[in-house]
């Protein structure tokens, strides 16, 4: 199981920092290779950032060895709760400079937050200074990331969007909200339509749907709030994040439950199916707009999953 950041010792914090710098350096190298042919100046900038991350890693290694010896434990981001994990470049089939710029911005924001918090956890003055210096460097990288799309601008000026605010909105609201909406919209389909087909009663289907939606909302809200305290990941206060996730989960289930208020079962069922289709399209659009997932790919994944759950509920209810 992952360990809470607050439980890490100073050697473990430094070992994690070494691992993070190594991973970030590799990501920069992979990005540079992807853009080397079409965007050489962008690739050159990314290679320079890769080299700088390697220097940071070496400084951290030197500090660790001078204080704790030569053996550095292998501690990964996935081993510590709240540390933002980075998506490997090789898994990205399509990657634009703008997408890379956004990923780098999130990556450097997470690194800066990590160093700022880590600096407060060490009692050694030299180590605290090193971590503070690295936090300042990562802040500079955030500004640098905003210039990586310049080669895509053919002519004229382009308004500079507030990437930091957008990144925080995605981390704190969109991601937990989308997770809740997907869970609420999909997981409640089976019990709702199983009850509908089993009883052919709008009232019974409504009660099952309400129970499923509220229960799923409470469960997802607690799960999201307890998964991460937000100190390192920058994902915001767990209470707010959990509330967003819980409310969106409940909303996802209530959307196709409320049509069963209509007493006529067939009319209520038809309306509920229409609402399900709208919900799945909305989820696909959110994934496309905020998560850089191709719309057709997102729609296929979400709709296929939703239909499988729907037919499972229908078959169980009809048996």
Secondary structure, 3 states (H helix, E strand, C coil): CCEEHHHCCHHHHHHHHHHHHHHHHHHHHHHHHHHCCCCHHHHHHHHHHHHHHHHHHHHHHHHHHHHHCCCCCCCCHHHEECCCCCCCHHHCCCCCHHHHHHHHHHHHHHHHHHHHHHHCCCCCHHHHHHHHHHHHHHHHHHHHHCCCCHHHCCCCCCCCCCHHHHHHHHHHHHHHHHHHHHHHHHHHHHHHHHHHHHHCCHHHHHHHHHHHHHHHHHHHHHHHHHHCCCCCCCCCCHHHHHHHHHHHHHHHHHHCCHHHHCCCHHHHHHHHHHHHHHHHHHHHHHHHHHHCCCHHHHHHHHHHHHHHHHHHHHHHHHC
